[in-house]
Every structure is written in structure tokens, then in C-alpha cells.
């Protein structure tokens, strides 16, 4: 072959094919074949090596094309590890089938007319990532294709690299017969969003974007479909199919309680249901209701990526020292969360209006008065996860970023109806200001967005503040419960002291009435008791009043308060 090339070109050094050789040897040649937009170079079928002139530069058949022509299944090495196959769901829900049919119909129209127009790109949004991928896979199968998933974070950002990547990706999709799905996160950076949009503009092949903020395309047909979660009836049917007849009969009431709290995708329902059914088959004597709830809670546990911290809830009603009024309000709040599905759905209140169905509560009081502990008690009572929102990570100086972070928090927590705890809420729920510049305008937009999410969030949102008067008035109107946490009086402080030390802690001659003289809130009392326990342990003694005196001096110094002799008279 090399000798023939050299002989045909009259130069023993040119042992390789060139464009000039092809123009001379082939019938009906045309110079346009050399243009970058012509198929040979557009699809990177041939690689042009370095040379003085384009026509005399060496040509090399692309490795992927060589393998394809010889019948070898060898995907392009430049795309290796970037594309993940997506399986069609075993038993799609009716709503998934319907949405997939809409996408397939759109694609079929282009395929059957064969006009040469690009296939319509589709963006699926509103559902969880697994459900969106399942719909895309079902749509691709309907038109005779497989589906491969590409994460948007893996796209090259520089324009020149992105163009080459798009050509190679589309070429691979046509050679291997698959549609492309792009997983786009709602919190994607502007660079990633721009790269995704550009990729869609470059490609003419079937592409589905799963998730993300709404995209806008100009040079290609584009449809955005809002995907709704499986209806309660569909979820109930999936649960009964996954659990089997025996477990399903035993868990009938428990399934309804799970439906009221958790919004799980069909794949998760099948996995959890099969696991519960196997457990029931192995040990039919143990109750399955608690196991079902625990499994659903674990699978729906949101990943909030540093924007929130999950609190292990150990506190119970017995640990909470409050007057009768606030305690009763907290119990009423718990009843609202437990019974919201019955009241809203079964009793018809949701049909009157879809606004104001979320439950928001304001816990107002000084630091240490039990606001966070009360949130723990509620989470423990309701058997739900409690997340403390990290406001330092949430609030951004960049325009629009705080709103994006808030959206990420609420969307991630939605599936399990987790309890969201905004400590020092006035920092993010403060009064809207007069618009003097663009930052004021966007700050007010963030507050308005929060108002909307408070109303639509299915779970419980707790705002804590020691300055409730600084909250925006619009938030106050949407807060269903306000619980005031008063500074504890002497009687309540004595009760807190009685509960400050665990039963296993050795104590000796503690005088509760004298300890109650300290004008401290419950949180500071617990800190003081813990400090005293460490001092006693270091002395290898039980906790005595002398250890509490030393701990009190330290606690007051931390608070920049003076410890008077009247408060500690007769301690030691």
C-alpha cells in the first residue's frame, strides 16, 4: 500500500494517501470535499496530518471509523467513561409511559418525514433524576434506540473543544444507534449551562436534557416538558406490586401513611418493597410497619451538599421544660403535620386552594431557651429527619446564587418531607428593603421566592429568631404557629437542673434550689453541667457543688456576665 501511494504520486517519500492523490485517482472529484464543513472533515472520518499544503498533507483514517468498517465494536476512546447506559424501567408508571410517549411521538415525526431537519431536543424537568432518566430511556426504546447518559459537568467548556466533542458524540450516537441524555443539575454553574446549550445547538441527533433550569435554544426545535411525580394511586399500586400479596395485606394502613409523607420514585418503591417482602418471608412474626417507614426515610434522605446538617434527634417531650401554653402549641403543630393528608386530601381542604398548604412555625426566644431542642422533639415524635440550614453557606453575595441555593435545599428535602430548621431566620427572612440598586431588587426577589416555597413545601419549616419583629411581614402572615420560648423562671430552672445530669452520672450533695438562682437559660445550664462533669471526672470524684461553682464562673465569663455572691452563697 505504501509503495503504491509513493508510485502514484511520483515521490518515494510520500508513502501515504493525500487529498491530491484522491482528487487524481477518483472519478468525479470536487474540491468541496476538502472543506471543513464537508462530511469527511465535519465528522472527523479522516485526520489530516501536518504538511506544507492541505492537498499534500498525509491523510489517516480515524481509528473509530476503521474499527466500524471492519466490524469491530470499539467505541471512540475519546468518549470512554463519559457515557453510561440507562436501562428501561421494569414497570413504568402510567404517567411515565405517557410522558415518554410524548417525546417518542415528537421524534418519530422527524424520523418518518425524513426532511433532514434536526431531531427535536427535549428537556425534562420537575421530577427526580432517576425518574427523568427512566422516561428518556423509555422514549428512546419506543423509537428503536438505546439511551446513554452524559453528565453535563463532564462537558468541555472551551468553545473549540466543545465543537469537536459534539461532533464525536453525535457520530458515536449514529454509529451505535443510541439517543443521548444529558444530566443537568439545578445548581449547575453558568459555564456548564452555556456548554449544555451549545452542545444542543451543535447536534442534530435525539437529545434529552434531564433536569436543570429552563434552557433556551434558537437554532433547533426544542420542547420543555414538566414531569409530575407519580400520583398517589400509581404509587399505591407500585407498593402493592412490590410488596406482594402477603406483606401488602399486613401493611395496608402503613402504605397509606408512607404515601402521605414520602414521595419516592418507582425504582425506589420497587427496591424498598422487595426488601420488605423478603424480610416478611424470612421473619413473618415481626411487625413490618416500622421497618417500612425506616426504609423509606433512609431512601428519601436528602443530600444537601453542605447547605444543611442533619441533626440526630434524641430529645423527647420529657427533656423539654416549657410552660403549658407553648407545650400545647407544639403538640398541636405535630398533629397538623401528622394529619395534613387526611385534612387536605380526604376532607377536601386542598381543593379549595393549593396555596398555604405548607406548615411554617416560628420559634421565638432568647438563645438557650430550648428552640432547637423543641425542633428535635418534634422530629423525634414524627419520626422525620431534621436539617439545620447552614446560613453561612446559603447566603451568597452573588446575584441569584442565594435563590439557587434555597431551591436546592427545598428540592432535595421535598421527597421525604424533612423538617427544615432555619436558625437565626431573620438573616435570610428579613424585611424587604426599598429598591435603590440591582442588589436590593434581587434580594427582594429572593424573599419573594422564599414566600412561594414556604407555601408549597410539603414538610415542616421551622424558623428560629431572637428578634421576631425583624421578620418580613409577609412571612408573619404565612406562619401558622408562633411558639414563644420565655426565659425560664426559678421553678423551671430547678426542673432543668434536675434533668441536667444523666442517671449514670455520679453526683453528691447537689443543691438544686441554690443552682436555680443562676439566671441562665436551659442551653447554658446544660453546658455548665457538662463542664462540671468533666472537672469532676478529672478529679476522680462525683460531681459536687465545687465543680459546679468552677463551671459557673467559666460559663459566666464566656457570656461576659458577672457572677454575684448572692447567686452562689452557700454553695461550698
C-alpha positions in Angstrom: 0.0 0.0 0.0 2.7 2.4 0.9 4.7 1.7 -2.3 1.6 2.2 -4.4 0.9 5.6 -2.8 4.5 6.6 -3.5 4.4 5.4 -7.1 1.1 7.0 -7.8 2.4 10.4 -6.5 5.8 10.1 -8.2 7.6 10.6 -4.9 9.1 7.8 -2.9 8.8 9.8 0.3 5.0 10.1 0.0 4.1 6.7 1.2 0.8 7.9 2.5 -2.5 9.0 0.8 -3.2 12.7 0.3 -6.1 14.8 -0.9 -4.2 15.4 -4.2 -3.9 11.7 -4.7 -7.6 11.2 -4.1 -8.5 14.0 -6.5 -6.4 12.4 -9.2 -7.4 8.8 -8.6 -11.2 9.0 -8.0 -13.8 9.7 -10.6 -15.8 12.9 -10.4 -13.7 14.6 -7.7 -14.6 18.0 -6.4 -12.6 20.5 -4.4 -15.5 20.9 -1.9 -14.7 17.5 -0.4 -11.8 19.2 1.3 -13.8 21.9 3.1 -14.2 21.7 6.9 -18.0 21.5 6.6 -17.9 18.6 4.1 -18.7 15.2 5.7 -15.1 13.8 5.5 -13.8 16.5 7.8 -17.1 17.5 9.6 -17.5 14.0 11.0 -13.7 13.5 11.6 -13.7 10.5 9.3 -10.3 11.4 8.1 -7.5 13.1 10.0 -5.2 15.5 8.2 -1.6 15.4 9.3 0.9 18.2 9.3 2.2 19.4 5.9 3.1 22.4 3.8 -0.1 22.3 1.8 -3.5 20.9 2.5 -3.6 18.8 -0.7 -0.2 17.2 0.1 -0.7 16.6 3.8 -1.0 13.0 4.9 -4.4 11.5 5.4 -5.2 9.0 8.1 -8.5 7.1 8.6 -9.9 7.8 12.0 -9.4 4.8 14.3 -13.1 4.6 15.3 -14.2 4.6 11.6 -11.6 1.9 10.8 -12.9 -0.4 13.6 -16.5 0.3 12.4 -15.7 -0.6 8.8 -14.0 -3.8 9.8 -16.9 -4.9 12.0 -15.1 -4.4 15.3 -17.3 -3.0 18.2 -14.8 -0.5 19.7 -16.3 2.8 20.9 -14.3 6.0 20.5 -11.6 6.1 23.1 -12.1 9.9 23.5 -15.6 9.2 24.9 -14.6 6.3 27.1 -16.1 6.5 30.6 -18.3 9.5 29.8 -21.4 7.7 28.6 -23.4 5.5 30.9 -26.1 3.1 29.6 -29.6 3.7 31.0 -31.9 0.8 31.4 -35.6 0.9 30.6 -37.7 0.7 33.9 -39.1 -2.8 34.5 -42.6 -1.5 35.3 -43.0 2.2 34.4 -45.9 4.1 35.9 -48.7 5.3 33.6 -47.6 8.9 33.9 -44.0 7.9 32.9 -45.4 6.0 29.9 -47.5 8.9 28.9 -44.6 11.4 29.0 -42.2 9.0 27.2 -44.9 8.7 24.5 -45.0 12.4 24.0 -41.2 12.5 23.5 -41.3 9.5 21.1 -44.1 11.0 19.1 -42.1 14.2 18.6 -39.0 12.2 17.5 -41.0 9.9 15.2 -42.4 12.8 13.3 -38.9 13.9 12.3 -37.8 10.4 11.5 -40.8 9.5 9.4 -40.9 12.7 7.3 -37.2 12.4 6.6 -36.9 16.1 5.8 -33.3 16.3 7.0 -34.3 18.6 9.9 -32.6 18.1 13.2 -34.4 15.9 15.7 -36.2 17.9 18.4 -34.3 18.3 21.6 -36.3 17.8 24.8 -35.8 19.0 28.4 -37.5 17.0 31.1 -37.8 18.8 34.5 -39.7 18.7 37.7 -39.1 15.1 38.7 -36.2 13.3 40.4 -33.2 12.3 38.3 -33.9 8.6 38.3 -37.5 9.1 37.0 -36.4 11.6 34.3 -33.7 9.1 33.1 -36.3 6.3 33.1 -38.7 8.4 30.9 -35.9 9.3 28.5 -34.9 5.6 28.2 -38.5 4.5 27.6 -38.8 7.2 24.9 -35.6 6.1 23.2 -36.7 2.4 23.2 -40.0 3.4 21.6 -38.2 4.7 18.6 -35.8 1.8 18.4 -32.8 3.3 20.2 -30.9 2.7 23.4 -30.1 5.6 25.8 -26.7 6.8 27.1 -26.4 9.3 29.9 -23.8 12.1 29.9 -23.3 14.3 32.9 -23.2 18.0 32.0 -20.3 18.5 34.4 -18.1 16.4 32.1 -18.6 18.7 29.1 -15.6 20.7 27.9 -16.2 24.4 28.4 -13.8 26.0 25.7 -15.8 26.5 22.5 -13.3 24.8 20.2 -13.1 21.7 22.3 -16.9 21.6 22.7 -17.4 21.7 18.9 -15.1 18.7 18.4 -16.7 16.9 21.3 -20.2 17.4 19.9 -19.2 16.0 16.5 -17.6 13.0 18.0 -20.6 12.4 20.4 -23.1 12.7 17.6 -21.0 10.4 15.3 -20.8 7.8 18.0 -24.6 8.0 18.6 -25.3 7.4 14.9 -22.8 4.6 14.6 -24.0 2.8 17.7 -27.7 3.7 17.5 -28.4 5.4 20.8 -30.0 8.7 21.9 -28.2 11.0 24.3 -29.4 12.1 27.7 -27.6 14.9 29.5 -28.0 15.1 33.3 -28.1 18.7 34.3 -28.2 19.7 37.9 -30.4 22.6 39.1 -27.4 24.2 40.7 -25.2 24.0 37.6 -22.8 26.9 37.0 -23.4 29.4 34.2 -20.4 27.8 32.3 -22.0 24.4 32.4 -25.4 25.7 31.3 -23.8 27.5 28.4 -21.8 24.4 27.4 -25.0 22.3 27.5 -27.0 24.8 25.4 -24.1 25.0 22.9 -24.0 21.2 22.6 -27.7 21.0 21.9 -27.2 23.7 19.2 -24.4 21.8 17.5 -26.1 18.4 17.5 -29.0 17.2 15.3 -29.4 13.8 16.9 -32.1 12.9 19.6 -31.0 14.5 22.9 -32.9 14.7 26.2 -31.8 17.1 29.0 -32.8 15.7 32.3 -33.3 18.3 35.0 -31.8 21.8 35.3 -33.1 25.3 34.9 -35.1 26.1 31.7 -32.8 26.2 28.7 -33.4 28.4 25.6 -32.4 27.3 22.1 -32.6 29.3 18.9 -31.2 27.0 16.1 -33.0 23.8 16.9 -36.6 22.6 17.7 -36.8 22.4 21.4 -39.6 21.3 23.8 -39.6 21.5 27.6 -41.8 19.1 29.5 -42.6 19.5 33.2 -42.7 16.0 34.7 -45.1 15.4 37.5 -44.4 12.8 40.2 -46.3 9.5 40.2 -49.8 10.1 41.6 -50.7 8.6 45.0 -52.8 6.0 43.2 -49.9 5.0 41.0 -47.5 4.9 44.0 -50.0 2.7 45.9 -50.3 0.3 43.0 -46.5 0.1 42.8 -46.2 -0.6 46.5 -48.7 -3.4 46.4 -46.9 -5.0 43.4 -43.5 -4.7 45.0 -44.6 -6.0 48.4 -46.6 -9.0 47.2 -49.9 -10.1 48.5 -49.0 -11.2 52.0 -46.8 -8.2 53.0 -49.1 -5.8 51.2 -52.2 -7.0 53.2 -50.3 -6.7 56.5 -49.0 -3.2 55.6 -52.2 -1.7 54.0 -52.6 1.1 56.5 -48.8 1.6 56.8 -48.6 2.1 53.0 -51.1 4.9 53.2 -49.1 6.6 55.9 -45.9 6.3 53.8 -47.7 7.8 50.8 -48.8 10.7 52.9 -45.2 11.5 53.9 -42.8 10.3 51.3 -42.6 11.0 47.5 -40.5 8.1 46.2 -39.7 7.3 42.6 -40.9 4.0 41.1 -37.5 2.4 41.2 -37.1 3.2 44.9 -40.5 1.9 45.7 -39.7 -1.4 43.9 -36.4 -1.8 45.7 -37.8 -1.0 49.2 -40.9 -3.1 48.6 -38.9 -6.1 47.5 -36.6 -5.8 50.5 -39.6 -5.6 52.9 -41.2 -8.5 51.2 -38.1 -10.6 51.6 -37.9 -9.6 55.3 -41.5 -10.6 55.8 -40.8 -14.0 54.1 -37.8 -14.6 56.4 -39.5 -13.4 59.6 -43.2 -13.2 59.4 -43.6 -12.6 63.1 -42.0 -9.2 63.4 -44.1 -6.1 62.6 -43.3 -4.6 59.2 -44.8 -1.1 59.6 -41.8 0.4 61.5 -39.4 -1.3 59.0 -41.2 0.2 56.0 -41.2 3.7 57.5 -37.5 3.5 58.4 -36.5 2.2 54.9 -38.5 4.9 53.2 -37.0 7.6 55.5 -33.4 6.3 54.7 -34.0 6.2 50.9 -35.6 9.7 50.8 -32.9 11.2 53.0 -31.8 14.3 51.0 -28.2 15.1 50.2 -27.9 18.8 50.8 -24.2 19.1 49.9 -23.1 21.2 52.8 -26.0 23.6 52.8 -27.6 21.8 55.7 -26.6 19.4 58.5 -28.8 16.5 59.7 -29.3 16.5 63.4 -29.6 13.3 65.3 -32.8 13.7 67.2 -32.6 12.2 70.7 -34.7 14.7 72.8 -38.2 13.7 73.9 -41.1 15.6 75.5 -39.7 14.7 78.9 -36.5 16.6 78.1 -38.4 19.8 77.3 -39.1 22.2 80.1 -41.7 24.8 78.9 -44.9 26.4 80.2 -48.2 24.7 79.4 -49.1 27.1 76.6 -46.0 26.6 74.4 -46.0 22.8 75.0 -49.7 22.6 73.8 -48.9 24.6 70.7 -46.0 22.2 69.9 -48.3 19.2 70.3 -50.9 20.9 68.0 -48.2 21.6 65.5 -47.2 17.8 65.5 -50.9 16.9 64.9 -51.0 19.3 61.8 -48.0 17.5 60.3 -49.4 14.0 61.0 -52.9 14.7 59.7 -52.3 17.0 56.8 -53.0 14.4 54.1 -56.3 13.5 55.7 -57.5 17.1 56.1 -56.2 18.4 52.8 -56.9 15.5 50.5 -59.5 13.2 52.1 -61.5 16.1 53.7 -61.2 18.3 50.7 -59.4 21.4 52.0 -56.8 21.3 49.2 -59.5 21.5 46.6 -60.4 25.0 47.9 -56.9 26.4 47.3 -53.5 25.0 46.6 -51.8 27.9 48.4 -50.9 27.8 52.1 -50.7 24.0 52.3 -47.1 24.1 53.8 -46.6 24.3 57.5 -44.3 27.0 58.9 -43.6 27.7 62.5 -41.7 30.5 64.2 -39.9 29.7 67.4 -39.1 33.0 69.1 -37.0 33.4 72.2 -33.5 34.2 73.6 -30.6 31.9 73.0 -30.6 28.7 75.0 -34.4 28.7 75.8 -35.0 25.4 74.0 -35.9 26.3 70.4 -33.6 23.8 68.8 -34.5 21.1 71.4 -38.2 21.6 70.6 -37.4 21.0 66.9 -35.6 17.8 67.9 -38.6 16.7 70.0 -41.0 17.3 67.0 -38.7 15.4 64.6 -38.4 12.5 67.1 -42.2 12.4 67.7 -42.9 12.5 63.9 -40.0 10.1 63.0 -38.7 12.6 60.4 -35.3 13.9 59.6 -34.3 17.3 61.0 -31.9 19.5 59.0 -30.3 22.7 60.3 -29.8 25.1 57.4 -26.2 26.5 57.3 -27.0 30.1 56.5 -23.3 30.9 56.0 -23.3 28.5 53.0 -26.7 29.5 51.9 -26.3 33.3 51.6 -24.2 34.5 48.7 -23.1 37.9 47.7 -23.5 37.0 44.0 -26.8 37.9 42.4 -29.2 34.9 42.1 -26.9 32.5 44.0 -28.9 32.6 47.2 -32.1 31.8 45.4 -30.4 28.9 43.7 -29.1 27.6 47.0 -32.6 27.9 48.5 -34.1 26.0 45.6 -31.5 23.2 46.1 -32.4 22.9 49.8 -36.2 22.7 49.2 -36.0 20.4 46.2 -33.7 18.0 47.9 -35.8 17.9 51.1 -39.1 17.5 49.2 -39.1 13.8 48.6 -39.0 12.9 52.3 -40.8 15.9 53.8 -37.8 16.6 56.1 -38.1 19.2 58.8 -36.0 22.3 57.8 -34.7 24.4 60.7 -33.6 27.9 59.8 -31.6 29.2 62.8 -31.5 32.9 63.2 -34.0 33.2 60.4 -34.1 37.0 60.3 -30.7 36.8 58.5 -32.5 35.4 55.4 -36.2 36.1 56.1 -35.7 39.7 56.9 -37.8 42.7 55.8 -37.6 43.6 52.2 -35.9 46.9 51.6 -36.6 49.9 49.3 -35.1 49.2 45.9 -32.1 51.5 45.4 -30.0 49.3 43.2 -29.9 45.9 41.5 -28.7 44.1 44.6 -31.8 45.4 46.5 -34.0 44.2 43.7 -32.5 40.7 43.6 -32.6 40.5 47.4 -36.3 41.2 47.3 -36.8 38.6 44.6 -35.1 36.1 47.0 -37.5 36.9 49.8 -40.5 36.5 47.3 -39.1 33.2 46.2 -38.9 32.1 49.9 -42.5 33.0 50.4 -43.6 30.9 47.5 -41.6 27.9 48.6 -42.9 28.2 52.2 -46.4 27.8 50.9 -45.7 24.9 48.6 -43.2 22.9 50.7 -44.9 19.6 51.8 -42.9 19.4 55.0 -42.5 21.5 58.1 -40.3 24.6 58.1 -39.2 26.0 61.5 -37.8 29.5 61.8 -36.0 30.4 65.0 -35.3 34.0 65.9 -34.5 36.1 69.0 -35.7 39.1 67.0 -39.0 38.1 65.5 -40.0 41.7 64.9 -37.3 41.9 62.2 -39.0 39.3 60.0 -40.7 40.4 56.9 -44.5 41.0 57.4 -45.3 38.7 54.6 -43.6 35.8 56.4 -45.5 36.5 59.5 -48.8 36.1 57.6 -47.7 32.7 56.3 -46.5 31.4 59.7 -49.1 29.0 61.0 -47.7 28.6 64.5 -45.7 31.0 66.7 -44.2 29.5 69.8 -42.7 31.8 72.3 -39.9 30.4 74.4 -39.7 32.5 77.6 -36.7 32.8 79.7 -37.1 30.1 82.4 -38.1 31.3 85.9 -36.6 29.8 89.1 -39.1 26.9 89.2 -38.4 26.0 85.6 -34.6 26.4 86.1 -34.8 24.0 89.0 -36.6 21.5 86.8 -33.9 21.9 84.1 -31.2 21.3 86.7 -32.9 18.1 87.8 -32.7 16.8 84.3 -29.2 18.1 83.5 -27.3 15.0 84.7 -27.9 11.6 83.2 -28.8 8.8 85.6 -25.3 7.2 85.3 -23.5 10.4 86.3 -22.3 10.2 90.0 -23.3 13.3 92.0 -23.1 14.2 95.6 -25.0 16.8 97.7 -26.2 18.8 94.8 -28.5 21.7 96.0 -31.0 22.3 93.2 -32.7 25.3 94.9 -29.3 27.1 95.1 -28.3 26.1 91.5 -31.7 27.6 90.3 -30.5 31.0 91.4 -28.3 31.3 88.4 -30.1 33.4 85.8 -29.3 31.1 82.9 -31.4 29.6 80.1 -31.6 25.8 79.6 -28.9 25.6 77.0 -26.3 27.4 79.2 -27.4 25.2 82.2 -26.6 22.1 80.1 -23.3 23.5 79.1 -22.5 24.2 82.7 -23.5 20.8 83.9 -21.3 19.1 81.2 -18.3 21.3 82.1 -18.7 20.4 85.8 -18.9 16.7 84.9 -15.5 16.9 83.1 -14.0 18.7 86.1 -15.3 16.1 88.5 -14.0 13.3 86.3 -10.6 14.8 86.2 -10.6 15.0 90.0 -11.8 11.3 90.1 -14.8 12.5 92.2 -18.6 12.6 91.8 -20.0 16.0 90.7 -20.2 18.3 93.6 -21.1 21.9 94.2 -17.5 23.0 94.0 -17.2 21.6 90.4 -20.4 23.4 89.5 -19.1 26.7 91.0 -15.9 26.5 88.9 -18.0 25.7 85.8 -20.4 28.6 86.6 -17.5 31.0 86.8 -16.3 29.8 83.4 -19.8 30.0 81.8 -20.4 33.5 83.1 -17.0 34.7 81.8 -17.9 33.3 78.4 -21.2 35.2 78.5 -19.4 38.3 79.7 -21.6 38.4 82.8 -20.7 38.9 86.5 -21.4 36.0 88.9 -22.7 37.6 92.0 -22.1 36.3 95.5 -25.9 36.2 96.1 -26.2 33.6 93.4 -23.5 31.3 94.8 -23.9 31.9 98.5 -23.7 28.7 100.4 -22.5 26.6 97.5 -19.3 25.4 99.1 
